[in-house]
Amino acid sequence: MRARAFRLVDGTAAEPQAAETGWLEWLAATTDPRWRPGEWDPQRWLFSGDLDNERTLAWRCRTPSCPTPTRRRNARCSSCVKAQAAAGLDDEAFDREPLRRRALVLPRGTCSVRGCERDLYSSGLCHQHDDVWQHRRAQGVSFEEFLAQARPLRQLDRCRVTGCPRERISERGLCNFHYRRLWREGPVSSRSEADVDRWVEGQRPLLGAHQFSLAGLCELVRAEVLFALQRRDESPPPLSPTQVRILVERLGGAASVRHLDVERVCASGGMSNNSEAKSLLRDMRRVLERAWIAHIGADPWAGDVLQVCLLDLHSNGSRRYPATQGVVDLGLIEHTWLRAVVKEWARTTRPFLYILREAIRASRIASQALTACGHVHPSRLGAGDFTRIVDAISDHRRPDGSLYSATHRNRLLHLFFVVVDFGRTSGLMAEVPDPFCRARHHHLVSEEANEEGLGRALPEPVIRQLDTHLDLLGPAGRAGPIGRDVLQAMHQTIYRLLRDTGRRPGEVVSLKLGCIEVIDGHHNLIYDNLKERRMRRRLPITTDTAQIVLAWEARRAELPTPVAASRWLFPSPMLKSKQSLGHVTSNCVGRAFRAWVARIPRIDGEVLGVDGEPVGFERSLVSPYALRHSWAQRHADAGVPVDVLKELMDHRSVQTTMGYYRVSLRRKQQAIRSVSALATDANGNPSPFDSAVAY
């Protein structure tokens, strides 16, 4: 985005210059003063992240007794990395060595001397006690004796450098780090106070991986950054102090974040390849633009072309943060009254973004149907016009002339019905006659039944081919910090559970540790039916399936997982992000399936071609949910009664269960043969008939 005065998409509202004067006061009034207690210091504008907080991307150094934070999980700080390389020790040997390194960047802590208020510096002591301890240790005094004899000291003032959290230990009011930097540039005693003051103004605080400071920014930029960070912190992405610190360094000369040239900042040194920092800056800009609209009283829903980033709508149910890309074009709806109803419905109910786009599509089809019959004014509409709209949506076709799926057309019909009902109840359709409404004969689209088809179930020969190429199944994208081999084993375990249990993908990925239960010597799988909100359901499983789960549990126990993911059987692969969800998602499994199917050289179907060779199976039919249909079909073919299969599928209705499988031709022939032996003639004498003829 180029530096510009903010405008709504249709250009109807420009940024009032008078509002600029109250922008800072508005930000100060809407900023939460109690944000991140214990981490954010509003007096010094300093953030020091809690290393045990799952919402902060900072961890302790893996070296025992080293308090220095690091920005990577299970990693060493830079000091320990250098010390280990210099010592030439492996991890185990280095961890056994006592800590003899002074860490310049430490988390909050106090000296080990009882009652001492000064900050931790090295070896568990403050700077002054550490100096004394070095001399006493040379005299043979033990550390415990020194602690018993040492006197506590009062806390010192902070360093003069703006935002520096360290104590001042020199006569010039500087911490040890900044005093040494000043000393390296020349004799300190020969410098005047004015020279030192000018030097201090150009210095930046030395911060750790868990810290960032806003003290060096101008007042407006500081307020904008704090406000944007607080709003962004309400969404799942955790806060990365390192990325905030990188971004703050590039805002030093800015007058306002809202007027930044984002592309220029993102192309600057250190940011061009840093996707996290660029994403953070763009998110902050979007948050501030929404805040500016609220400040000046503008309406983000004004006009027909709406910016998605200003509407604060979620993309779908699995993304718990606002959508940011693209526009919503209500101008596709030709009729003004229908366009107004759709806009007010979206503003009031705040649907997911994809739902809003589908509602606009349904309304566009309806508007085109009304225009085609010449009914433009709403007062001329009637029951026949509503029927024309239902017929048009029911016959909605792709550009190649083929019908869209019944599921898609039914969703469009349903959304149009919802929009019209909302318009009636809200009084937005006063001009539209009452007969223009849904009638009893307006039914949803039903799929044409294929009597001999097997529905969405995968044929057993196809499943056997998938099993043969199971070694090709793995993560679709980057493996993340836990390794590709571990992710491959996880996805293969998920496939086996989908195949052998018939559970929904969402039920499998949300399995918890300890989900195998043994009752009377038989194994059961404990899962949550999330769709029907029935928790802790039990499904009998075979011993082989139970062993698959237990084998993965043993391997999963070796993974370093955050607290948010500790209870899940299949934790999220992005462990370093400390994501709120905790477990791998169904979408992730679906992407892995599609990549796996694309890697398989050939998948043969059951149909033979003219050359006698099997015809290739349609790869798009291979999906995680298709395995649930296959499981139901397998049990139906084995003669499992439908009432028992209903309980195994955990359905409320038998009709729902029957939609998951088809009675095959083989089973129909078996039924005819079994009944033919009982047939009698007109005189009551046994008269078996030919099943082939009868059928």
C-alpha positions as CSV (number, residue, x, y, z in Angstrom):
1,M,0.0,0.0,0.0
2,R,1.4,3.4,-0.9
3,A,1.4,6.3,1.5
4,R,-2.0,7.9,1.0
5,A,-5.0,9.5,2.6
6,F,-7.4,6.7,3.4
7,R,-10.4,6.3,1.1
8,L,-13.2,3.9,0.9
9,V,-13.2,1.8,-2.2
10,D,-16.0,3.7,-4.0
11,G,-14.3,7.0,-3.2
12,T,-17.3,8.5,-1.4
13,A,-15.6,9.2,1.9
14,A,-12.2,11.0,2.2
15,E,-10.1,11.3,5.3
16,P,-11.1,14.5,7.2
17,Q,-8.0,16.5,8.1
18,A,-9.6,17.7,11.3
19,A,-9.8,14.2,12.6
20,E,-6.0,13.9,12.6
21,T,-5.8,16.1,15.7
22,G,-8.0,13.7,17.8
23,W,-6.5,10.5,16.4
24,L,-3.9,10.2,19.2
25,E,-6.5,10.9,21.9
26,W,-8.8,8.3,20.4
27,L,-6.0,5.6,20.4
28,A,-5.1,6.4,24.0
29,A,-8.8,6.1,25.1
30,T,-9.3,2.7,23.3
31,T,-6.0,1.1,24.3
32,D,-6.2,-1.4,27.1
33,P,-4.0,-0.3,30.0
34,R,-4.2,-3.8,31.5
35,W,-2.8,-5.6,28.4
36,R,-0.5,-8.5,29.2
37,P,0.0,-7.9,32.9
38,G,3.5,-8.9,34.1
39,E,4.8,-8.6,30.5
40,W,4.0,-5.1,29.3
41,D,5.4,-2.2,31.4
42,P,3.5,0.9,30.3
43,Q,5.7,3.3,32.3
44,R,8.9,2.3,30.4
45,W,7.1,1.2,27.2
46,L,8.9,-2.1,27.6
47,F,7.6,-5.6,26.8
48,S,9.4,-8.5,28.6
49,G,7.7,-11.7,27.6
50,D,6.8,-14.5,30.0
51,L,8.8,-17.5,28.9
52,D,6.0,-19.8,30.2
53,N,3.2,-18.0,28.3
54,E,2.0,-20.0,25.3
55,R,1.0,-16.7,23.6
56,T,4.6,-15.4,23.5
57,L,7.2,-16.8,21.1
58,A,10.2,-17.0,23.4
59,W,11.7,-19.9,25.3
60,R,14.5,-20.6,27.8
61,C,17.9,-21.7,26.6
62,R,18.1,-25.5,26.6
63,T,21.3,-25.4,28.6
64,P,20.6,-26.2,32.2
65,S,20.9,-23.1,34.5
66,C,21.2,-20.7,31.6
67,P,18.5,-18.1,32.0
68,T,19.0,-16.4,28.6
69,P,15.9,-16.5,26.4
70,T,15.9,-17.8,22.9
71,R,13.4,-17.4,20.1
72,R,13.4,-21.1,19.1
73,R,12.0,-24.0,21.1
74,N,14.5,-26.4,22.5
75,A,17.4,-24.3,21.2
76,R,20.5,-22.7,22.8
77,C,21.2,-19.0,23.1
78,S,24.0,-17.5,21.0
79,S,26.4,-17.4,24.0
80,C,25.9,-21.2,24.6
81,V,26.2,-22.0,21.0
82,K,29.6,-20.2,20.8
83,A,30.7,-21.8,24.1
84,Q,29.8,-25.3,22.9
85,A,31.6,-24.8,19.6
86,A,34.7,-23.5,21.4
87,A,34.6,-26.4,23.9
88,G,34.1,-29.0,21.2
89,L,31.5,-30.9,23.3
90,D,28.4,-32.8,22.3
91,D,25.0,-31.8,23.7
92,E,25.1,-34.3,26.6
93,A,28.6,-33.4,27.7
94,F,28.0,-29.6,27.4
95,D,24.8,-29.8,29.4
96,R,26.8,-31.5,32.3
97,E,29.3,-28.6,32.4
98,P,28.6,-25.9,35.0
99,L,27.5,-22.6,33.6
100,R,30.5,-20.2,33.5
101,R,29.3,-17.7,30.9
102,R,27.9,-14.3,31.6
103,A,24.7,-13.6,29.8
104,L,24.2,-10.0,28.7
105,V,20.5,-10.6,28.0
106,L,18.6,-12.1,30.9
107,P,14.9,-12.4,31.8
108,R,13.6,-10.6,34.9
109,G,15.1,-11.9,38.1
110,T,16.8,-10.8,41.2
111,C,20.0,-11.6,42.9
112,S,20.3,-14.8,45.0
113,V,21.5,-13.0,48.1
114,R,18.6,-12.9,50.5
115,G,16.8,-9.5,50.4
116,C,18.9,-8.1,47.5
117,E,16.7,-6.1,45.2
118,R,19.2,-5.7,42.3
119,D,18.8,-7.4,38.9
120,L,20.3,-10.8,38.1
121,Y,23.6,-10.6,36.2
122,S,25.6,-13.8,36.3
123,S,26.0,-17.0,38.4
124,G,22.7,-16.1,40.1
125,L,24.0,-12.9,41.5
126,C,23.7,-9.2,40.7
127,H,26.7,-7.3,39.1
128,Q,28.2,-6.1,42.4
129,H,27.8,-9.3,44.3
130,D,29.2,-11.2,41.3
131,D,32.4,-9.1,41.4
132,V,32.8,-9.7,45.1
133,W,32.1,-13.4,44.7
134,Q,34.9,-13.8,42.1
135,H,37.4,-12.6,44.7
136,R,36.0,-14.6,47.5
137,R,35.9,-17.8,45.4
138,A,39.6,-17.4,44.7
139,Q,40.1,-17.4,48.5
140,G,38.4,-20.7,48.9
141,V,35.0,-19.5,50.1
142,S,32.1,-21.7,48.9
143,F,29.1,-20.2,47.2
144,E,26.8,-21.2,50.1
145,E,29.1,-19.4,52.6
146,F,29.2,-16.3,50.4
147,L,25.4,-16.2,50.2
148,A,25.2,-16.5,54.0
149,Q,27.7,-13.6,54.6
150,A,26.7,-11.2,51.8
151,R,24.6,-8.2,52.6
152,P,21.5,-7.3,50.5
153,L,21.6,-4.2,48.3
154,R,18.9,-1.8,47.3
155,Q,17.6,-1.5,43.7
156,L,19.3,1.0,41.4
157,D,17.8,3.3,38.9
158,R,17.5,2.3,35.3
159,C,19.9,3.1,32.5
160,R,19.6,6.5,30.9
161,V,19.2,5.0,27.4
162,T,15.5,5.2,26.5
163,G,13.9,1.8,26.9
164,C,16.9,0.1,28.4
165,P,15.6,-2.2,31.3
166,R,19.0,-2.6,33.0
167,E,20.3,-1.0,36.1
168,R,22.7,1.9,35.9
169,I,26.0,1.0,37.5
170,S,28.3,3.8,36.4
171,E,28.7,7.4,37.4
172,R,27.3,8.5,34.0
173,G,24.0,6.8,34.7
174,L,24.5,3.9,32.2
175,C,24.2,0.2,32.5
176,N,27.2,-2.0,32.2
177,F,26.6,-2.7,28.5
178,H,26.1,0.9,27.4
179,Y,29.0,2.1,29.7
180,R,31.4,-0.4,28.0
181,R,30.2,0.8,24.6
182,L,30.8,4.4,25.5
183,W,34.2,3.5,26.9
184,R,35.2,1.8,23.7
185,E,34.6,5.0,21.7
186,G,37.0,7.0,23.8
187,P,37.9,8.0,27.4
188,V,34.7,8.5,29.4
189,S,36.2,10.9,31.9
190,S,37.1,13.5,29.2
191,R,33.6,13.8,27.9
192,S,31.2,16.5,29.0
193,E,27.7,15.8,30.2
194,A,26.4,17.4,27.0
195,D,28.4,15.0,24.9
196,V,27.2,12.1,26.9
197,D,23.6,13.3,26.5
198,R,23.9,13.5,22.8
199,W,25.5,10.0,22.7
200,V,22.6,8.6,24.8
201,E,20.0,10.0,22.5
202,G,21.4,8.0,19.6
203,Q,21.6,4.7,21.5
204,R,19.1,1.8,21.4
205,P,18.5,-0.5,24.3
206,L,20.0,-4.0,24.3
207,L,17.0,-6.4,24.5
208,G,16.6,-10.1,24.6
209,A,14.6,-12.5,22.4
210,H,11.6,-12.0,24.7
211,Q,11.7,-8.2,24.7
212,F,10.8,-5.2,22.6
213,S,10.7,-1.5,23.5
214,L,8.5,1.3,22.0
215,A,10.3,4.0,24.0
216,G,12.4,5.3,21.0
217,L,9.4,6.0,18.7
218,C,7.5,9.2,18.4
219,E,4.3,9.5,20.5
220,L,1.8,8.8,17.7
221,V,3.7,5.8,16.2
222,R,4.1,4.4,19.7
223,A,0.4,4.6,20.4
224,E,-0.5,3.2,16.9
225,V,1.9,0.2,17.4
226,L,0.6,-0.6,20.9
227,F,-3.0,-0.4,19.8
228,A,-2.4,-2.6,16.7
229,L,-0.5,-5.2,18.8
230,Q,-3.3,-5.4,21.3
231,R,-5.9,-5.9,18.6
232,R,-3.8,-8.5,16.8
233,D,-3.2,-10.3,20.1
234,E,-6.9,-11.1,20.2
235,S,-6.4,-13.6,17.3
236,P,-4.7,-17.0,17.3
237,P,-1.3,-15.9,16.0
238,P,1.0,-15.6,19.0
239,L,3.1,-12.5,19.7
240,S,6.7,-12.7,18.5
241,P,8.8,-10.1,20.4
242,T,11.7,-10.6,17.9
243,Q,9.6,-9.7,14.9
244,V,8.1,-6.7,16.7
245,R,11.7,-5.5,17.6
246,I,12.8,-5.9,14.0
247,L,9.8,-3.8,12.8
248,V,10.2,-1.1,15.5
249,E,13.8,-0.6,14.3
250,R,12.4,0.5,10.9
251,L,9.8,2.8,12.4
252,G,12.2,5.2,14.1
253,G,11.8,8.0,11.6
254,A,8.1,7.4,10.8
255,A,5.5,10.0,11.7
256,S,2.6,7.6,11.5
257,V,2.2,3.9,10.8
258,R,-1.0,4.6,8.9
259,H,0.8,6.6,6.3
260,L,3.8,4.3,5.8
261,D,4.9,3.1,2.4
262,V,4.5,-0.6,3.4
263,E,6.1,-1.9,0.2
264,R,9.2,0.2,0.8
265,V,9.5,-0.8,4.4
266,C,9.1,-4.5,3.5
267,A,11.8,-4.2,0.8
268,S,14.3,-2.7,3.3
269,G,17.3,-4.6,4.6
270,G,16.5,-7.5,6.9
271,M,12.8,-7.4,5.9
272,S,12.8,-8.5,2.3
273,N,12.9,-12.2,3.1
274,N,11.2,-12.0,6.5
275,S,7.7,-13.1,5.9
276,E,6.7,-12.9,9.6
277,A,7.7,-9.3,10.0
278,K,6.0,-8.3,6.7
279,S,2.8,-10.1,7.8
280,L,3.0,-8.3,11.1
281,L,3.3,-4.9,9.5
282,R,0.4,-5.5,7.0
283,D,-1.8,-6.8,9.9
284,M,-1.0,-3.6,11.9
285,R,-2.0,-1.4,8.9
286,R,-5.3,-3.3,8.5
287,V,-6.1,-2.9,12.2
288,L,-5.3,0.8,12.1
289,E,-7.4,1.4,9.0
290,R,-10.4,-0.3,10.7
291,A,-9.7,1.8,13.8
292,W,-9.5,5.0,11.7
293,I,-12.9,4.3,10.2
294,A,-14.3,3.9,13.7
295,H,-12.6,7.2,14.7
296,I,-13.9,9.3,11.9
297,G,-17.4,7.7,11.9
298,A,-17.1,6.4,8.4
299,D,-19.1,3.3,7.3
300,P,-17.0,0.4,5.9
301,W,-20.2,-1.0,4.4
302,A,-20.8,2.2,2.3
303,G,-20.9,1.7,-1.4
304,D,-21.2,-1.5,-3.5
305,V,-17.5,-2.6,-3.6
306,L,-16.3,-3.3,0.0
307,Q,-12.8,-3.9,1.2
308,V,-12.6,-7.3,2.9
309,C,-9.9,-6.1,5.3
310,L,-12.2,-3.4,6.7
311,L,-15.3,-5.6,7.3
312,D,-13.8,-7.7,10.2
313,L,-15.4,-10.9,8.8
314,H,-13.9,-14.4,9.4
315,S,-13.1,-16.4,6.3
316,N,-14.6,-19.6,7.6
317,G,-15.1,-21.6,10.9
318,S,-11.5,-22.9,11.0
319,R,-9.9,-19.5,10.7
320,R,-10.5,-17.6,13.9
321,Y,-9.1,-14.3,12.7
322,P,-10.4,-11.7,10.3
323,A,-10.2,-12.2,6.5
324,T,-7.8,-9.7,4.9
325,Q,-7.7,-10.2,1.1
326,G,-9.9,-9.0,-1.8
327,V,-13.1,-7.1,-2.1
328,V,-16.8,-8.0,-2.0
329,D,-18.7,-6.7,-5.0
330,L,-22.4,-6.2,-4.2
331,G,-22.8,-4.5,-7.6
332,L,-23.2,-7.9,-9.2
333,I,-26.8,-7.9,-7.9
334,E,-28.7,-5.8,-10.4
335,H,-31.8,-5.0,-8.3
336,T,-31.2,-2.2,-5.8
337,W,-33.7,-3.5,-3.3
338,L,-32.2,-7.0,-3.2
339,R,-28.7,-5.5,-3.0
340,A,-29.8,-3.5,0.1
341,V,-31.3,-6.5,1.8
342,V,-28.1,-8.6,1.2
343,K,-25.9,-5.8,2.6
344,E,-28.0,-5.3,5.7
345,W,-28.1,-9.1,6.3
346,A,-24.3,-9.3,6.1
347,R,-23.9,-6.2,8.3
348,T,-26.3,-7.6,10.9
349,T,-25.5,-11.3,11.0
350,R,-21.8,-11.1,10.1
351,P,-21.5,-14.4,8.2
352,F,-18.3,-16.0,7.2
353,L,-16.8,-14.4,4.1
354,Y,-17.4,-17.5,1.9
355,I,-21.0,-17.5,3.1
356,L,-21.4,-13.9,2.1
357,R,-19.9,-14.5,-1.4
358,E,-22.3,-17.5,-1.9
359,A,-25.3,-15.3,-0.8
360,I,-24.2,-12.7,-3.4
361,R,-24.0,-15.4,-6.0
362,A,-27.5,-16.7,-5.2
363,S,-28.9,-13.1,-5.2
364,R,-27.2,-12.4,-8.5
365,I,-28.8,-15.4,-10.1
366,A,-32.2,-14.3,-8.7
367,S,-31.7,-10.8,-10.0
368,Q,-30.8,-12.1,-13.5
369,A,-34.0,-14.3,-13.4
370,L,-36.2,-11.3,-12.5
371,T,-34.6,-9.1,-15.2
372,A,-35.1,-11.8,-17.8
373,C,-38.9,-11.8,-17.2
374,G,-39.0,-8.0,-17.2
375,H,-39.9,-7.5,-13.6
376,V,-37.6,-4.8,-12.4
377,H,-39.7,-2.9,-9.9
378,P,-40.2,-4.7,-6.6
379,S,-43.9,-3.9,-6.4
380,R,-44.6,-6.1,-9.4
381,L,-43.2,-9.3,-8.0
382,G,-45.3,-12.3,-7.1
383,A,-45.3,-16.0,-6.3
384,G,-44.5,-16.9,-9.9
385,D,-41.4,-14.8,-9.8
386,F,-40.2,-16.5,-6.7
387,T,-40.7,-19.9,-8.5
388,R,-38.6,-18.6,-11.4
389,I,-35.8,-17.8,-9.0
390,V,-36.0,-21.2,-7.4
391,D,-35.9,-22.9,-10.8
392,A,-32.9,-20.7,-12.0
393,I,-30.9,-21.6,-8.9
394,S,-31.8,-25.2,-9.1
395,D,-30.6,-25.2,-12.7
396,H,-27.4,-23.4,-12.0
397,R,-24.6,-24.6,-14.3
398,R,-20.9,-24.3,-14.8
399,P,-19.4,-22.5,-17.8
400,D,-19.1,-25.8,-19.6
401,G,-22.8,-26.4,-19.3
402,S,-22.7,-29.1,-16.6
403,L,-24.8,-28.8,-13.5
404,Y,-23.2,-27.8,-10.3
405,S,-23.5,-30.4,-7.5
406,A,-26.8,-30.7,-5.6
407,T,-25.0,-29.7,-2.4
408,H,-23.8,-26.4,-4.0
409,R,-27.2,-25.6,-5.5
410,N,-29.0,-26.4,-2.2
411,R,-26.6,-24.1,-0.4
412,L,-27.4,-21.2,-2.8
413,L,-31.2,-21.9,-2.4
414,H,-30.9,-22.0,1.4
415,L,-29.0,-18.7,1.5
416,F,-31.5,-17.0,-0.8
417,F,-34.3,-18.2,1.4
418,V,-32.4,-16.9,4.5
419,V,-31.8,-13.5,2.9
420,V,-35.5,-13.1,1.9
421,D,-36.7,-14.1,5.3
422,F,-34.4,-11.6,6.9
423,G,-35.7,-8.9,4.6
424,R,-39.3,-9.7,5.6
425,T,-38.6,-9.7,9.3
426,S,-36.5,-6.5,9.2
427,G,-39.0,-4.5,7.2
428,L,-36.6,-4.0,4.3
429,M,-39.1,-5.6,1.8
430,A,-42.1,-3.4,2.4
431,E,-42.5,-2.7,-1.3
432,V,-42.4,-6.4,-2.2
433,P,-45.8,-8.1,-2.2
434,D,-46.3,-10.9,0.4
435,P,-46.8,-13.7,-2.2
436,F,-43.1,-13.3,-3.2
437,C,-42.0,-15.9,-0.6
438,R,-41.1,-19.5,-0.3
439,A,-44.0,-21.9,-0.9
440,R,-44.5,-25.5,0.2
441,H,-43.7,-26.8,-3.2
442,H,-40.3,-25.0,-3.3
443,H,-38.1,-28.0,-2.4
444,L,-34.3,-28.3,-2.3
445,V,-32.5,-30.1,-5.1
446,S,-32.2,-33.9,-4.6
447,E,-29.5,-36.1,-6.1
448,E,-30.6,-38.6,-8.7
449,A,-30.2,-42.0,-7.2
450,N,-27.8,-44.4,-9.0
451,E,-29.3,-47.8,-8.2
452,E,-26.3,-49.9,-8.9
453,G,-23.7,-47.3,-7.8
454,L,-21.7,-47.5,-4.6
455,G,-22.1,-43.8,-3.7
456,R,-19.0,-42.1,-2.5
457,A,-17.5,-45.3,-1.2
458,L,-14.1,-46.3,-2.6
459,P,-14.0,-49.8,-4.1
460,E,-11.9,-52.2,-2.0
461,P,-9.4,-52.8,-4.8
462,V,-8.7,-49.0,-4.8
463,I,-8.2,-49.1,-1.0
464,R,-5.7,-52.0,-1.4
465,Q,-3.8,-49.9,-4.0
466,L,-3.7,-47.0,-1.6
467,D,-2.3,-49.3,1.1
468,T,0.4,-50.5,-1.3
469,H,1.6,-46.9,-1.8
470,L,1.2,-45.8,1.8
471,D,4.9,-45.0,1.9
472,L,4.2,-42.0,-0.4
473,L,1.8,-40.4,2.1
474,G,3.3,-37.5,4.0
475,P,3.0,-33.8,4.7
476,A,1.9,-31.7,1.8
477,G,4.0,-28.6,2.7
478,R,6.9,-27.8,5.0
479,A,7.5,-30.3,7.8
480,G,8.1,-27.7,10.5
481,P,10.2,-28.2,13.5
482,I,9.2,-31.8,14.3
483,G,10.7,-33.4,11.1
484,R,9.3,-34.8,7.9
485,D,9.7,-38.5,9.0
486,V,7.5,-37.8,12.2
487,L,4.9,-36.0,10.1
488,Q,4.8,-38.8,7.6
489,A,4.2,-41.4,10.4
490,M,1.4,-39.2,11.8
491,H,-0.4,-38.9,8.4
492,Q,-0.1,-42.6,7.8
493,T,-1.6,-43.3,11.2
494,I,-4.4,-40.9,10.5
495,Y,-5.1,-42.7,7.2
496,R,-5.2,-46.1,8.9
497,L,-7.7,-44.8,11.5
498,L,-9.9,-43.3,8.8
499,R,-9.9,-46.5,6.9
500,D,-10.4,-48.9,9.9
501,T,-12.8,-46.9,12.1
502,G,-15.0,-44.9,9.7
503,R,-14.8,-41.8,11.8
504,R,-15.1,-38.4,10.3
505,P,-11.8,-36.6,9.7
506,G,-12.5,-34.0,12.3
507,E,-13.1,-36.8,14.9
508,V,-9.8,-38.5,14.1
509,V,-7.6,-35.4,14.2
510,S,-9.1,-34.4,17.5
511,L,-8.4,-37.7,19.3
512,K,-6.8,-37.2,22.6
513,L,-3.9,-39.1,24.2
514,G,-5.2,-42.2,26.0
515,C,-8.1,-42.7,23.6
516,I,-7.7,-46.5,23.7
517,E,-9.8,-48.2,26.3
518,V,-10.0,-52.0,27.1
519,I,-13.3,-53.3,28.4
520,D,-13.7,-57.1,29.0
521,G,-10.6,-57.7,27.0
522,H,-11.9,-55.8,23.9
523,H,-10.4,-52.5,22.6
524,N,-12.5,-49.4,22.2
525,L,-11.7,-46.1,20.6
526,I,-12.9,-43.0,22.6
527,Y,-13.7,-40.1,20.4
528,D,-15.8,-36.9,20.3
529,N,-18.7,-36.7,17.8
530,L,-18.2,-33.0,17.2
531,K,-20.9,-32.7,14.6
532,E,-23.6,-33.8,16.9
533,R,-21.9,-32.6,20.1
534,R,-21.8,-36.0,21.7
535,M,-18.6,-36.4,23.6
536,R,-16.6,-39.5,24.7
537,R,-18.3,-41.9,22.3
538,R,-17.0,-45.5,22.2
539,L,-16.3,-47.6,19.1
540,P,-15.2,-51.2,19.2
541,I,-12.0,-51.6,17.2
542,T,-9.7,-54.5,16.4
543,T,-6.5,-55.3,18.2
544,D,-4.5,-54.4,15.1
545,T,-6.1,-50.9,15.0
546,A,-5.4,-50.4,18.7
547,Q,-1.7,-51.3,18.1
548,I,-1.5,-48.7,15.4
549,V,-2.7,-46.0,17.9
550,L,-0.4,-47.2,20.7
551,A,2.6,-47.3,18.4
552,W,2.0,-43.7,17.4
553,E,1.5,-42.7,21.0
554,A,4.9,-44.1,21.9
555,R,6.5,-42.1,19.1
556,R,4.4,-39.0,19.9
557,A,5.7,-39.1,23.5
558,E,9.2,-38.1,22.2
559,L,7.9,-34.9,20.6
560,P,8.5,-31.6,22.4
561,T,5.0,-30.1,22.4
562,P,3.7,-26.9,24.0
563,V,1.1,-27.0,26.7
564,A,-1.7,-26.2,24.3
565,A,-1.0,-29.3,22.3
566,S,0.0,-31.7,25.1
567,R,-3.4,-33.5,25.2
568,W,-3.8,-34.2,21.5
569,L,-2.9,-37.4,19.8
570,F,-2.0,-35.6,16.6
571,P,-0.4,-32.2,17.6
572,S,-0.2,-29.3,15.2
573,P,3.0,-29.6,13.1
574,M,3.7,-25.8,13.7
575,L,4.9,-26.4,17.3
576,K,7.0,-23.2,17.4
577,S,3.9,-21.1,16.7
578,K,2.1,-22.3,19.9
579,Q,-1.1,-22.2,17.9
580,S,-4.4,-22.1,19.9
581,L,-5.9,-25.0,18.1
582,G,-3.3,-27.5,19.3
583,H,-4.0,-30.4,16.9
584,V,-3.6,-30.9,13.2
585,T,-6.6,-29.8,11.2
586,S,-8.9,-31.7,8.7
587,N,-7.8,-29.3,6.0
588,C,-4.2,-30.3,6.6
589,V,-5.1,-33.9,6.2
590,G,-7.1,-33.2,3.0
591,R,-4.1,-31.4,1.5
592,A,-1.8,-34.3,2.4
593,F,-4.3,-36.7,0.8
594,R,-4.4,-34.7,-2.5
595,A,-0.7,-34.6,-2.7
596,W,-0.4,-38.3,-1.9
597,V,-2.9,-39.3,-4.6
598,A,-1.1,-37.1,-7.1
599,R,2.2,-38.9,-6.3
600,I,0.8,-42.4,-6.9
601,P,1.8,-43.5,-10.4
602,R,-1.5,-45.3,-11.3
603,I,-4.8,-46.1,-9.6
604,D,-6.9,-48.7,-11.4
605,G,-10.6,-48.9,-11.1
606,E,-12.9,-51.9,-11.4
607,V,-14.1,-51.2,-14.9
608,L,-12.2,-52.8,-17.9
609,G,-11.5,-50.9,-21.0
610,V,-11.9,-52.0,-24.6
611,D,-8.4,-53.4,-24.5
612,G,-9.2,-55.5,-21.5
613,E,-7.1,-53.4,-19.2
614,P,-8.5,-51.7,-16.1
615,V,-9.6,-48.1,-16.6
616,G,-7.9,-45.5,-14.3
617,F,-9.9,-44.6,-11.2
618,E,-11.0,-41.0,-10.8
619,R,-8.5,-39.6,-8.4
620,S,-10.7,-36.7,-7.2
621,L,-12.9,-39.3,-5.5
622,V,-10.1,-40.3,-3.1
623,S,-10.7,-38.1,0.0
624,P,-10.5,-38.6,3.8
625,Y,-14.3,-38.5,4.1
626,A,-14.7,-41.2,1.3
627,L,-13.1,-43.6,3.7
628,R,-16.1,-43.2,6.0
629,H,-18.5,-44.2,3.2
630,S,-16.2,-47.2,2.4
631,W,-16.3,-48.3,6.0
632,A,-20.1,-48.2,6.0
633,Q,-20.3,-50.0,2.6
634,R,-17.9,-52.7,3.9
635,H,-20.0,-53.4,6.9
636,A,-23.3,-53.3,4.9
637,D,-21.8,-55.9,2.4
638,A,-20.8,-58.0,5.3
639,G,-24.5,-58.3,6.4
640,V,-24.4,-55.9,9.4
641,P,-28.1,-55.0,10.1
642,V,-28.8,-51.4,9.4
643,D,-29.9,-50.6,13.0
644,V,-26.5,-51.9,14.3
645,L,-24.7,-50.0,11.5
646,K,-26.6,-46.8,12.6
647,E,-25.1,-47.2,16.1
648,L,-21.6,-47.8,14.7
649,M,-21.8,-44.7,12.5
650,D,-23.2,-42.8,15.5
651,H,-26.2,-41.5,13.6
652,R,-29.5,-40.4,15.1
653,S,-31.5,-41.6,12.2
654,V,-31.5,-44.8,10.1
655,Q,-32.2,-42.7,7.0
656,T,-28.9,-40.9,7.5
657,T,-27.1,-44.3,7.7
658,M,-28.7,-45.6,4.6
659,G,-27.4,-42.6,2.7
660,Y,-23.8,-43.8,3.3
661,Y,-24.1,-47.1,1.3
662,R,-25.9,-48.8,-1.5
663,V,-27.3,-52.3,-1.6
664,S,-25.1,-53.9,-4.3
665,L,-26.4,-56.0,-7.1
666,R,-24.7,-59.1,-5.6
667,R,-26.7,-58.7,-2.4
668,K,-29.9,-58.2,-4.4
669,Q,-29.3,-61.5,-6.2
670,Q,-28.5,-63.3,-3.0
671,A,-31.8,-62.1,-1.5
672,I,-33.7,-63.3,-4.6
673,R,-32.1,-66.7,-4.5
674,S,-32.8,-67.1,-0.8
675,V,-36.5,-66.2,-1.3
676,S,-36.9,-68.4,-4.5
677,A,-36.5,-71.6,-2.5
678,L,-39.6,-70.7,-0.5
679,A,-41.8,-70.0,-3.6
680,T,-45.0,-72.0,-4.1
681,D,-47.5,-72.5,-6.9
682,A,-51.2,-71.8,-6.9
683,N,-51.9,-75.2,-5.2
684,G,-49.4,-74.5,-2.4
685,N,-46.7,-76.9,-3.8
686,P,-43.0,-75.9,-3.7
687,S,-42.1,-74.2,-7.0
688,P,-38.7,-72.6,-6.9
689,F,-38.2,-70.1,-9.7
690,D,-35.1,-69.0,-11.6
691,S,-33.7,-66.1,-9.8
692,A,-32.2,-64.6,-13.0
693,V,-35.6,-64.6,-14.7
694,A,-37.4,-63.3,-11.7
695,Y,-34.9,-60.5,-11.3
